[in-house]
Amino acid sequence: MAVWLTLDKKYSWSRIAELAKRQKLEIGDWQRYDLAKNKHNAIRVGFAKFNEEEIKELIFRLKNTINQLIVK
């Protein structure tokens, strides 16, 4: 129960991780998904330990975070 999220190259997980803190959302160690330095700009988001309501809340917070980045 996971999905891969890939950002457009004009955005960075570093900036999203910073903005996510305002949403009480922890992006975690996003750099570990690019150990080969391929700059694929993607992370794995796992949902297995969450219930349906928690998953909805996580997606809502991530959406709000990304929208903040796009609006700026």
mmCIF file of the N, C-alpha and C atoms, coordinates in Angstrom:
data_MODEL
# 
_entry.id   MODEL 
# 
loop_
_atom_site.group_PDB 
_atom_site.id 
_atom_site.type_symbol 
_atom_site.label_atom_id 
_atom_site.label_alt_id 
_atom_site.label_comp_id 
_atom_site.label_asym_id 
_atom_site.label_entity_id 
_atom_site.label_seq_id 
_atom_site.pdbx_PDB_ins_code 
_atom_site.Cartn_x 
_atom_site.Cartn_y 
_atom_site.Cartn_z 
_atom_site.occupancy 
_atom_site.B_iso_or_equiv 
_atom_site.pdbx_formal_charge 
_atom_site.auth_seq_id 
_atom_site.auth_comp_id 
_atom_site.auth_asym_id 
_atom_site.auth_atom_id 
_atom_site.pdbx_PDB_model_num 
ATOM 1   N N  . MET A 1 1  ? 0.830  -1.185 0.000   1.00 0.00 ? 1  MET A N  1 
ATOM 2   C CA . MET A 1 1  ? 0.000  0.000  0.000   1.00 0.00 ? 1  MET A CA 1 
ATOM 3   C C  . MET A 1 1  ? 0.876  1.250  0.000   1.00 0.00 ? 1  MET A C  1 
ATOM 4   N N  . ALA A 1 2  ? 1.344  1.579  -1.178  1.00 0.00 ? 2  ALA A N  1 
ATOM 5   C CA . ALA A 1 2  ? 2.179  2.769  -1.325  1.00 0.00 ? 2  ALA A CA 1 
ATOM 6   C C  . ALA A 1 2  ? 2.041  3.301  -2.744  1.00 0.00 ? 2  ALA A C  1 
ATOM 7   N N  . VAL A 1 3  ? 2.402  4.555  -2.900  1.00 0.00 ? 3  VAL A N  1 
ATOM 8   C CA . VAL A 1 3  ? 2.445  5.169  -4.227  1.00 0.00 ? 3  VAL A CA 1 
ATOM 9   C C  . VAL A 1 3  ? 3.751  5.932  -4.357  1.00 0.00 ? 3  VAL A C  1 
ATOM 10  N N  . TRP A 1 4  ? 4.190  6.094  -5.581  1.00 0.00 ? 4  TRP A N  1 
ATOM 11  C CA . TRP A 1 4  ? 5.355  6.928  -5.866  1.00 0.00 ? 4  TRP A CA 1 
ATOM 12  C C  . TRP A 1 4  ? 4.855  8.276  -6.351  1.00 0.00 ? 4  TRP A C  1 
ATOM 13  N N  . LEU A 1 5  ? 5.394  9.338  -5.786  1.00 0.00 ? 5  LEU A N  1 
ATOM 14  C CA . LEU A 1 5  ? 5.057  10.695 -6.206  1.00 0.00 ? 5  LEU A CA 1 
ATOM 15  C C  . LEU A 1 5  ? 6.275  11.322 -6.857  1.00 0.00 ? 5  LEU A C  1 
ATOM 16  N N  . THR A 1 6  ? 6.110  11.770 -8.078  1.00 0.00 ? 6  THR A N  1 
ATOM 17  C CA . THR A 1 6  ? 7.197  12.423 -8.799  1.00 0.00 ? 6  THR A CA 1 
ATOM 18  C C  . THR A 1 6  ? 6.823  13.870 -9.048  1.00 0.00 ? 6  THR A C  1 
ATOM 19  N N  . LEU A 1 7  ? 7.701  14.765 -8.640  1.00 0.00 ? 7  LEU A N  1 
ATOM 20  C CA . LEU A 1 7  ? 7.473  16.192 -8.837  1.00 0.00 ? 7  LEU A CA 1 
ATOM 21  C C  . LEU A 1 7  ? 8.011  16.655 -10.177 1.00 0.00 ? 7  LEU A C  1 
ATOM 22  N N  . ASP A 1 8  ? 7.394  17.675 -10.708 1.00 0.00 ? 8  ASP A N  1 
ATOM 23  C CA . ASP A 1 8  ? 7.955  18.394 -11.844 1.00 0.00 ? 8  ASP A CA 1 
ATOM 24  C C  . ASP A 1 8  ? 9.324  18.891 -11.402 1.00 0.00 ? 8  ASP A C  1 
ATOM 25  N N  . LYS A 1 9  ? 10.282 18.887 -12.293 1.00 0.00 ? 9  LYS A N  1 
ATOM 26  C CA . LYS A 1 9  ? 11.663 19.266 -11.948 1.00 0.00 ? 9  LYS A CA 1 
ATOM 27  C C  . LYS A 1 9  ? 11.781 20.701 -11.416 1.00 0.00 ? 9  LYS A C  1 
ATOM 28  N N  . LYS A 1 10 ? 10.792 21.558 -11.682 1.00 0.00 ? 10 LYS A N  1 
ATOM 29  C CA . LYS A 1 10 ? 10.883 22.930 -11.184 1.00 0.00 ? 10 LYS A CA 1 
ATOM 30  C C  . LYS A 1 10 ? 10.560 23.032 -9.697  1.00 0.00 ? 10 LYS A C  1 
ATOM 31  N N  . TYR A 1 11 ? 10.093 21.933 -9.097  1.00 0.00 ? 11 TYR A N  1 
ATOM 32  C CA . TYR A 1 11 ? 9.811  21.889 -7.663  1.00 0.00 ? 11 TYR A CA 1 
ATOM 33  C C  . TYR A 1 11 ? 10.791 20.949 -6.975  1.00 0.00 ? 11 TYR A C  1 
ATOM 34  N N  . SER A 1 12 ? 10.955 21.117 -5.670  1.00 0.00 ? 12 SER A N  1 
ATOM 35  C CA . SER A 1 12 ? 11.879 20.244 -4.947  1.00 0.00 ? 12 SER A CA 1 
ATOM 36  C C  . SER A 1 12 ? 11.220 19.682 -3.687  1.00 0.00 ? 12 SER A C  1 
ATOM 37  N N  . TRP A 1 13 ? 11.609 18.461 -3.361  1.00 0.00 ? 13 TRP A N  1 
ATOM 38  C CA . TRP A 1 13 ? 11.121 17.849 -2.124  1.00 0.00 ? 13 TRP A CA 1 
ATOM 39  C C  . TRP A 1 13 ? 11.662 18.592 -0.913  1.00 0.00 ? 13 TRP A C  1 
ATOM 40  N N  . SER A 1 14 ? 12.787 19.210 -1.057  1.00 0.00 ? 14 SER A N  1 
ATOM 41  C CA . SER A 1 14 ? 13.348 19.996 0.034   1.00 0.00 ? 14 SER A CA 1 
ATOM 42  C C  . SER A 1 14 ? 12.384 21.111 0.437   1.00 0.00 ? 14 SER A C  1 
ATOM 43  N N  . ARG A 1 15 ? 11.895 21.835 -0.559  1.00 0.00 ? 15 ARG A N  1 
ATOM 44  C CA . ARG A 1 15 ? 10.952 22.938 -0.297  1.00 0.00 ? 15 ARG A CA 1 
ATOM 45  C C  . ARG A 1 15 ? 9.613  22.390 0.205   1.00 0.00 ? 15 ARG A C  1 
ATOM 46  N N  . ILE A 1 16 ? 9.147  21.311 -0.369  1.00 0.00 ? 16 ILE A N  1 
ATOM 47  C CA . ILE A 1 16 ? 7.885  20.721 0.079   1.00 0.00 ? 16 ILE A CA 1 
ATOM 48  C C  . ILE A 1 16 ? 8.006  20.248 1.519   1.00 0.00 ? 16 ILE A C  1 
ATOM 49  N N  . ALA A 1 17 ? 9.117  19.622 1.871   1.00 0.00 ? 17 ALA A N  1 
ATOM 50  C CA . ALA A 1 17 ? 9.320  19.160 3.249   1.00 0.00 ? 17 ALA A CA 1 
ATOM 51  C C  . ALA A 1 17 ? 9.272  20.338 4.221   1.00 0.00 ? 17 ALA A C  1 
ATOM 52  N N  . GLU A 1 18 ? 9.846  21.453 3.812   1.00 0.00 ? 18 GLU A N  1 
ATOM 53  C CA . GLU A 1 18 ? 9.838  22.653 4.641   1.00 0.00 ? 18 GLU A CA 1 
ATOM 54  C C  . GLU A 1 18 ? 8.406  23.182 4.830   1.00 0.00 ? 18 GLU A C  1 
ATOM 55  N N  . LEU A 1 19 ? 7.656  23.286 3.740   1.00 0.00 ? 19 LEU A N  1 
ATOM 56  C CA . LEU A 1 19 ? 6.272  23.774 3.808   1.00 0.00 ? 19 LEU A CA 1 
ATOM 57  C C  . LEU A 1 19 ? 5.352  22.785 4.533   1.00 0.00 ? 19 LEU A C  1 
ATOM 58  N N  . ALA A 1 20 ? 5.636  21.495 4.408   1.00 0.00 ? 20 ALA A N  1 
ATOM 59  C CA . ALA A 1 20 ? 4.783  20.468 5.016   1.00 0.00 ? 20 ALA A CA 1 
ATOM 60  C C  . ALA A 1 20 ? 4.740  20.586 6.534   1.00 0.00 ? 20 ALA A C  1 
ATOM 61  N N  . LYS A 1 21 ? 5.797  21.082 7.126   1.00 0.00 ? 21 LYS A N  1 
ATOM 62  C CA . LYS A 1 21 ? 5.820  21.234 8.582   1.00 0.00 ? 21 LYS A CA 1 
ATOM 63  C C  . LYS A 1 21 ? 4.689  22.133 9.065   1.00 0.00 ? 21 LYS A C  1 
ATOM 64  N N  . ARG A 1 22 ? 4.321  23.110 8.251   1.00 0.00 ? 22 ARG A N  1 
ATOM 65  C CA . ARG A 1 22 ? 3.195  24.004 8.599   1.00 0.00 ? 22 ARG A CA 1 
ATOM 66  C C  . ARG A 1 22 ? 1.872  23.255 8.619   1.00 0.00 ? 22 ARG A C  1 
ATOM 67  N N  . GLN A 1 23 ? 1.809  22.164 7.877   1.00 0.00 ? 23 GLN A N  1 
ATOM 68  C CA . GLN A 1 23 ? 0.604  21.329 7.817   1.00 0.00 ? 23 GLN A CA 1 
ATOM 69  C C  . GLN A 1 23 ? 0.676  20.171 8.820   1.00 0.00 ? 23 GLN A C  1 
ATOM 70  N N  . LYS A 1 24 ? 1.723  20.181 9.657   1.00 0.00 ? 24 LYS A N  1 
ATOM 71  C CA . LYS A 1 24 ? 1.974  19.084 10.594  1.00 0.00 ? 24 LYS A CA 1 
ATOM 72  C C  . LYS A 1 24 ? 2.092  17.758 9.845   1.00 0.00 ? 24 LYS A C  1 
ATOM 73  N N  . LEU A 1 25 ? 2.871  17.824 8.755   1.00 0.00 ? 25 LEU A N  1 
ATOM 74  C CA . LEU A 1 25 ? 3.114  16.669 7.903   1.00 0.00 ? 25 LEU A CA 1 
ATOM 75  C C  . LEU A 1 25 ? 4.622  16.499 7.778   1.00 0.00 ? 25 LEU A C  1 
ATOM 76  N N  . GLU A 1 26 ? 5.086  15.309 8.051   1.00 0.00 ? 26 GLU A N  1 
ATOM 77  C CA . GLU A 1 26 ? 6.526  15.017 7.981   1.00 0.00 ? 26 GLU A CA 1 
ATOM 78  C C  . GLU A 1 26 ? 6.823  14.274 6.690   1.00 0.00 ? 26 GLU A C  1 
ATOM 79  N N  . ILE A 1 27 ? 7.621  14.869 5.836   1.00 0.00 ? 27 ILE A N  1 
ATOM 80  C CA . ILE A 1 27 ? 8.002  14.228 4.575   1.00 0.00 ? 27 ILE A CA 1 
ATOM 81  C C  . ILE A 1 27 ? 9.084  13.175 4.817   1.00 0.00 ? 27 ILE A C  1 
ATOM 82  N N  . GLY A 1 28 ? 9.931  13.396 5.770   1.00 0.00 ? 28 GLY A N  1 
ATOM 83  C CA . GLY A 1 28 ? 10.953 12.400 6.089   1.00 0.00 ? 28 GLY A CA 1 
ATOM 84  C C  . GLY A 1 28 ? 12.197 12.567 5.251   1.00 0.00 ? 28 GLY A C  1 
ATOM 85  N N  . ASP A 1 29 ? 12.986 11.524 5.189   1.00 0.00 ? 29 ASP A N  1 
ATOM 86  C CA . ASP A 1 29 ? 14.273 11.546 4.510   1.00 0.00 ? 29 ASP A CA 1 
ATOM 87  C C  . ASP A 1 29 ? 14.089 11.313 3.015   1.00 0.00 ? 29 ASP A C  1 
ATOM 88  N N  . TRP A 1 30 ? 13.635 12.318 2.304   1.00 0.00 ? 30 TRP A N  1 
ATOM 89  C CA . TRP A 1 30 ? 13.331 12.193 0.884   1.00 0.00 ? 30 TRP A CA 1 
ATOM 90  C C  . TRP A 1 30 ? 14.571 11.916 0.042   1.00 0.00 ? 30 TRP A C  1 
ATOM 91  N N  . GLN A 1 31 ? 15.762 12.309 0.512   1.00 0.00 ? 31 GLN A N  1 
ATOM 92  C CA . GLN A 1 31 ? 16.988 12.097 -0.262  1.00 0.00 ? 31 GLN A CA 1 
ATOM 93  C C  . GLN A 1 31 ? 17.308 10.614 -0.460  1.00 0.00 ? 31 GLN A C  1 
ATOM 94  N N  . ARG A 1 32 ? 16.848 9.772  0.420   1.00 0.00 ? 32 ARG A N  1 
ATOM 95  C CA . ARG A 1 32 ? 17.196 8.345  0.343   1.00 0.00 ? 32 ARG A CA 1 
ATOM 96  C C  . ARG A 1 32 ? 16.613 7.659  -0.886  1.00 0.00 ? 32 ARG A C  1 
ATOM 97  N N  . TYR A 1 33 ? 15.669 8.313  -1.555  1.00 0.00 ? 33 TYR A N  1 
ATOM 98  C CA . TYR A 1 33 ? 15.077 7.721  -2.745  1.00 0.00 ? 33 TYR A CA 1 
ATOM 99  C C  . TYR A 1 33 ? 15.876 8.018  -4.011  1.00 0.00 ? 33 TYR A C  1 
ATOM 100 N N  . ASP A 1 34 ? 16.993 8.735  -3.862  1.00 0.00 ? 34 ASP A N  1 
ATOM 101 C CA . ASP A 1 34 ? 17.838 9.041  -5.012  1.00 0.00 ? 34 ASP A CA 1 
ATOM 102 C C  . ASP A 1 34 ? 19.315 8.826  -4.669  1.00 0.00 ? 34 ASP A C  1 
ATOM 103 N N  . LEU A 1 35 ? 19.613 7.677  -4.125  1.00 0.00 ? 35 LEU A N  1 
ATOM 104 C CA . LEU A 1 35 ? 20.994 7.373  -3.727  1.00 0.00 ? 35 LEU A CA 1 
ATOM 105 C C  . LEU A 1 35 ? 21.952 7.365  -4.916  1.00 0.00 ? 35 LEU A C  1 
ATOM 106 N N  . ALA A 1 36 ? 21.445 7.040  -6.089  1.00 0.00 ? 36 ALA A N  1 
ATOM 107 C CA . ALA A 1 36 ? 22.291 7.010  -7.284  1.00 0.00 ? 36 ALA A CA 1 
ATOM 108 C C  . ALA A 1 36 ? 22.447 8.392  -7.911  1.00 0.00 ? 36 ALA A C  1 
ATOM 109 N N  . LYS A 1 37 ? 21.822 9.389  -7.297  1.00 0.00 ? 37 LYS A N  1 
ATOM 110 C CA . LYS A 1 37 ? 21.909 10.783 -7.792  1.00 0.00 ? 37 LYS A CA 1 
ATOM 111 C C  . LYS A 1 37 ? 21.379 10.924 -9.224  1.00 0.00 ? 37 LYS A C  1 
ATOM 112 N N  . ASN A 1 38 ? 20.270 10.236 -9.513  1.00 0.00 ? 38 ASN A N  1 
ATOM 113 C CA . ASN A 1 38 ? 19.641 10.313 -10.834 1.00 0.00 ? 38 ASN A CA 1 
ATOM 114 C C  . ASN A 1 38 ? 18.731 11.530 -10.988 1.00 0.00 ? 38 ASN A C  1 
ATOM 115 N N  . LYS A 1 39 ? 18.448 12.195 -9.879  1.00 0.00 ? 39 LYS A N  1 
ATOM 116 C CA . LYS A 1 39 ? 17.579 13.380 -9.859  1.00 0.00 ? 39 LYS A CA 1 
ATOM 117 C C  . LYS A 1 39 ? 16.191 13.080 -10.429 1.00 0.00 ? 39 LYS A C  1 
ATOM 118 N N  . HIS A 1 40 ? 15.633 11.926 -10.039 1.00 0.00 ? 40 HIS A N  1 
ATOM 119 C CA . HIS A 1 40 ? 14.304 11.556 -10.515 1.00 0.00 ? 40 HIS A CA 1 
ATOM 120 C C  . HIS A 1 40 ? 13.200 12.333 -9.800  1.00 0.00 ? 40 HIS A C  1 
ATOM 121 N N  . ASN A 1 41 ? 13.521 12.973 -8.672  1.00 0.00 ? 41 ASN A N  1 
ATOM 122 C CA . ASN A 1 41 ? 12.601 13.858 -7.950  1.00 0.00 ? 41 ASN A CA 1 
ATOM 123 C C  . ASN A 1 41 ? 11.327 13.140 -7.499  1.00 0.00 ? 41 ASN A C  1 
ATOM 124 N N  . ALA A 1 42 ? 11.463 11.936 -6.998  1.00 0.00 ? 42 ALA A N  1 
ATOM 125 C CA . ALA A 1 42 ? 10.317 11.134 -6.582  1.00 0.00 ? 42 ALA A CA 1 
ATOM 126 C C  . ALA A 1 42 ? 10.516 10.598 -5.165  1.00 0.00 ? 42 ALA A C  1 
ATOM 127 N N  . ILE A 1 43 ? 9.400  10.351 -4.502  1.00 0.00 ? 43 ILE A N  1 
ATOM 128 C CA . ILE A 1 43 ? 9.427  9.700  -3.188  1.00 0.00 ? 43 ILE A CA 1 
ATOM 129 C C  . ILE A 1 43 ? 8.337  8.629  -3.138  1.00 0.00 ? 43 ILE A C  1 
ATOM 130 N N  . ARG A 1 44 ? 8.501  7.726  -2.202  1.00 0.00 ? 44 ARG A N  1 
ATOM 131 C CA . ARG A 1 44 ? 7.502  6.680  -1.957  1.00 0.00 ? 44 ARG A CA 1 
ATOM 132 C C  . ARG A 1 44 ? 6.695  7.079  -0.743  1.00 0.00 ? 44 ARG A C  1 
ATOM 133 N N  . VAL A 1 45 ? 5.373  7.064  -0.892  1.00 0.00 ? 45 VAL A N  1 
ATOM 134 C CA . VAL A 1 45 ? 4.482  7.387  0.224   1.00 0.00 ? 45 VAL A CA 1 
ATOM 135 C C  . VAL A 1 45 ? 3.725  6.118  0.580   1.00 0.00 ? 45 VAL A C  1 
ATOM 136 N N  . GLY A 1 46 ? 3.949  5.620  1.800   1.00 0.00 ? 46 GLY A N  1 
ATOM 137 C CA . GLY A 1 46 ? 3.309  4.393  2.246   1.00 0.00 ? 46 GLY A CA 1 
ATOM 138 C C  . GLY A 1 46 ? 2.093  4.673  3.117   1.00 0.00 ? 46 GLY A C  1 
ATOM 139 N N  . PHE A 1 47 ? 1.053  3.846  2.933   1.00 0.00 ? 47 PHE A N  1 
ATOM 140 C CA . PHE A 1 47 ? -0.201 4.022  3.657   1.00 0.00 ? 47 PHE A CA 1 
ATOM 141 C C  . PHE A 1 47 ? -0.590 2.819  4.509   1.00 0.00 ? 47 PHE A C  1 
ATOM 142 N N  . ALA A 1 48 ? 0.199  1.780  4.515   1.00 0.00 ? 48 ALA A N  1 
ATOM 143 C CA . ALA A 1 48 ? -0.200 0.508  5.111   1.00 0.00 ? 48 ALA A CA 1 
ATOM 144 C C  . ALA A 1 48 ? -0.590 0.595  6.584   1.00 0.00 ? 48 ALA A C  1 
ATOM 145 N N  . LYS A 1 49 ? 0.051  1.452  7.338   1.00 0.00 ? 49 LYS A N  1 
ATOM 146 C CA . LYS A 1 49 ? -0.243 1.483  8.779   1.00 0.00 ? 49 LYS A CA 1 
ATOM 147 C C  . LYS A 1 49 ? -1.382 2.441  9.138   1.00 0.00 ? 49 LYS A C  1 
ATOM 148 N N  . PHE A 1 50 ? -1.943 3.130  8.137   1.00 0.00 ? 50 PHE A N  1 
ATOM 149 C CA . PHE A 1 50 ? -2.988 4.120  8.399   1.00 0.00 ? 50 PHE A CA 1 
ATOM 150 C C  . PHE A 1 50 ? -4.371 3.585  8.075   1.00 0.00 ? 50 PHE A C  1 
ATOM 151 N N  . ASN A 1 51 ? -5.366 4.090  8.800   1.00 0.00 ? 51 ASN A N  1 
ATOM 152 C CA . ASN A 1 51 ? -6.746 3.749  8.450   1.00 0.00 ? 51 ASN A CA 1 
ATOM 153 C C  . ASN A 1 51 ? -7.235 4.717  7.372   1.00 0.00 ? 51 ASN A C  1 
ATOM 154 N N  . GLU A 1 52 ? -8.446 4.500  6.885   1.00 0.00 ? 52 GLU A N  1 
ATOM 155 C CA . GLU A 1 52 ? -8.968 5.293  5.767   1.00 0.00 ? 52 GLU A CA 1 
ATOM 156 C C  . GLU A 1 52 ? -9.032 6.797  6.082   1.00 0.00 ? 52 GLU A C  1 
ATOM 157 N N  . GLU A 1 53 ? -9.465 7.145  7.250   1.00 0.00 ? 53 GLU A N  1 
ATOM 158 C CA . GLU A 1 53 ? -9.557 8.566  7.625   1.00 0.00 ? 53 GLU A CA 1 
ATOM 159 C C  . GLU A 1 53 ? -8.168 9.207  7.714   1.00 0.00 ? 53 GLU A C  1 
ATOM 160 N N  . GLU A 1 54 ? -7.205 8.477  8.238   1.00 0.00 ? 54 GLU A N  1 
ATOM 161 C CA . GLU A 1 54 ? -5.838 8.997  8.320   1.00 0.00 ? 54 GLU A CA 1 
ATOM 162 C C  . GLU A 1 54 ? -5.232 9.197  6.934   1.00 0.00 ? 54 GLU A C  1 
ATOM 163 N N  . ILE A 1 55 ? -5.534 8.282  6.018   1.00 0.00 ? 55 ILE A N  1 
ATOM 164 C CA . ILE A 1 55 ? -5.039 8.417  4.647   1.00 0.00 ? 55 ILE A CA 1 
ATOM 165 C C  . ILE A 1 55 ? -5.634 9.663  4.000   1.00 0.00 ? 55 ILE A C  1 
ATOM 166 N N  . LYS A 1 56 ? -6.926 9.872  4.187   1.00 0.00 ? 56 LYS A N  1 
ATOM 167 C CA . LYS A 1 56 ? -7.574 11.071 3.636   1.00 0.00 ? 56 LYS A CA 1 
ATOM 168 C C  . LYS A 1 56 ? -6.939 12.339 4.202   1.00 0.00 ? 56 LYS A C  1 
ATOM 169 N N  . GLU A 1 57 ? -6.661 12.333 5.479   1.00 0.00 ? 57 GLU A N  1 
ATOM 170 C CA . GLU A 1 57 ? -6.044 13.500 6.119   1.00 0.00 ? 57 GLU A CA 1 
ATOM 171 C C  . GLU A 1 57 ? -4.629 13.724 5.595   1.00 0.00 ? 57 GLU A C  1 
ATOM 172 N N  . LEU A 1 58 ? -3.869 12.666 5.430   1.00 0.00 ? 58 LEU A N  1 
ATOM 173 C CA . LEU A 1 58 ? -2.511 12.777 4.886   1.00 0.00 ? 58 LEU A CA 1 
ATOM 174 C C  . LEU A 1 58 ? -2.539 13.379 3.483   1.00 0.00 ? 58 LEU A C  1 
ATOM 175 N N  . ILE A 1 59 ? -3.433 12.880 2.646   1.00 0.00 ? 59 ILE A N  1 
ATOM 176 C CA . ILE A 1 59 ? -3.544 13.397 1.277   1.00 0.00 ? 59 ILE A CA 1 
ATOM 177 C C  . ILE A 1 59 ? -3.993 14.857 1.286   1.00 0.00 ? 59 ILE A C  1 
ATOM 178 N N  . PHE A 1 60 ? -4.934 15.195 2.148   1.00 0.00 ? 60 PHE A N  1 
ATOM 179 C CA . PHE A 1 60 ? -5.396 16.582 2.268   1.00 0.00 ? 60 PHE A CA 1 
ATOM 180 C C  . PHE A 1 60 ? -4.239 17.513 2.643   1.00 0.00 ? 60 PHE A C  1 
ATOM 181 N N  . ARG A 1 61 ? -3.438 17.103 3.616   1.00 0.00 ? 61 ARG A N  1 
ATOM 182 C CA . ARG A 1 61 ? -2.304 17.929 4.041   1.00 0.00 ? 61 ARG A CA 1 
ATOM 183 C C  . ARG A 1 61 ? -1.235 18.040 2.945   1.00 0.00 ? 61 ARG A C  1 
ATOM 184 N N  . LEU A 1 62 ? -0.977 16.948 2.251   1.00 0.00 ? 62 LEU A N  1 
ATOM 185 C CA . LEU A 1 62 ? -0.002 16.990 1.166   1.00 0.00 ? 62 LEU A CA 1 
ATOM 186 C C  . LEU A 1 62 ? -0.500 17.896 0.036   1.00 0.00 ? 62 LEU A C  1 
ATOM 187 N N  . LYS A 1 63 ? -1.770 17.795 -0.282  1.00 0.00 ? 63 LYS A N  1 
ATOM 188 C CA . LYS A 1 63 ? -2.365 18.658 -1.309  1.00 0.00 ? 63 LYS A CA 1 
ATOM 189 C C  . LYS A 1 63 ? -2.222 20.127 -0.917  1.00 0.00 ? 63 LYS A C  1 
ATOM 190 N N  . ASN A 1 64 ? -2.540 20.457 0.321   1.00 0.00 ? 64 ASN A N  1 
ATOM 191 C CA . ASN A 1 64 ? -2.402 21.839 0.789   1.00 0.00 ? 64 ASN A CA 1 
ATOM 192 C C  . ASN A 1 64 ? -0.957 22.311 0.706   1.00 0.00 ? 64 ASN A C  1 
ATOM 193 N N  . THR A 1 65 ? -0.038 21.446 1.038   1.00 0.00 ? 65 THR A N  1 
ATOM 194 C CA . THR A 1 65 ? 1.383  21.785 0.973   1.00 0.00 ? 65 THR A CA 1 
ATOM 195 C C  . THR A 1 65 ? 1.809  22.094 -0.460  1.00 0.00 ? 65 THR A C  1 
ATOM 196 N N  . ILE A 1 66 ? 1.451  21.227 -1.366  1.00 0.00 ? 66 ILE A N  1 
ATOM 197 C CA . ILE A 1 66 ? 1.826  21.418 -2.766  1.00 0.00 ? 66 ILE A CA 1 
ATOM 198 C C  . ILE A 1 66 ? 1.150  22.657 -3.346  1.00 0.00 ? 66 ILE A C  1 
ATOM 199 N N  . ASN A 1 67 ? -0.099 22.895 -2.969  1.00 0.00 ? 67 ASN A N  1 
ATOM 200 C CA . ASN A 1 67 ? -0.792 24.099 -3.436  1.00 0.00 ? 67 ASN A CA 1 
ATOM 201 C C  . ASN A 1 67 ? -0.093 25.369 -2.962  1.00 0.00 ? 67 ASN A C  1 
ATOM 202 N N  . GLN A 1 68 ? 0.453  25.361 -1.766  1.00 0.00 ? 68 GLN A N  1 
ATOM 203 C CA . GLN A 1 68 ? 1.210  26.522 -1.272  1.00 0.00 ? 68 GLN A CA 1 
ATOM 204 C C  . GLN A 1 68 ? 2.421  26.778 -2.161  1.00 0.00 ? 68 GLN A C  1 
ATOM 205 N N  . LEU A 1 69 ? 3.061  25.736 -2.587  1.00 0.00 ? 69 LEU A N  1 
ATOM 206 C CA . LEU A 1 69 ? 4.246  25.865 -3.434  1.00 0.00 ? 69 LEU A CA 1 
ATOM 207 C C  . LEU A 1 69 ? 3.873  26.406 -4.814  1.00 0.00 ? 69 LEU A C  1 
ATOM 208 N N  . ILE A 1 70 ? 2.795  25.918 -5.372  1.00 0.00 ? 70 ILE A N  1 
ATOM 209 C CA . ILE A 1 70 ? 2.363  26.316 -6.705  1.00 0.00 ? 70 ILE A CA 1 
ATOM 210 C C  . ILE A 1 70 ? 1.895  27.765 -6.727  1.00 0.00 ? 70 ILE A C  1 
ATOM 211 N N  . VAL A 1 71 ? 1.200  28.199 -5.676  1.00 0.00 ? 71 VAL A N  1 
ATOM 212 C CA . VAL A 1 71 ? 0.672  29.553 -5.605  1.00 0.00 ? 71 VAL A CA 1 
ATOM 213 C C  . VAL A 1 71 ? 1.779  30.587 -5.526  1.00 0.00 ? 71 VAL A C  1 
ATOM 214 N N  . LYS A 1 72 ? 2.901  30.245 -4.885  1.00 0.00 ? 72 LYS A N  1 
ATOM 215 C CA . LYS A 1 72 ? 3.986  31.209 -4.672  1.00 0.00 ? 72 LYS A CA 1 
ATOM 216 C C  . LYS A 1 72 ? 4.733  31.513 -5.919  1.00 0.00 ? 72 LYS A C  1 
# 
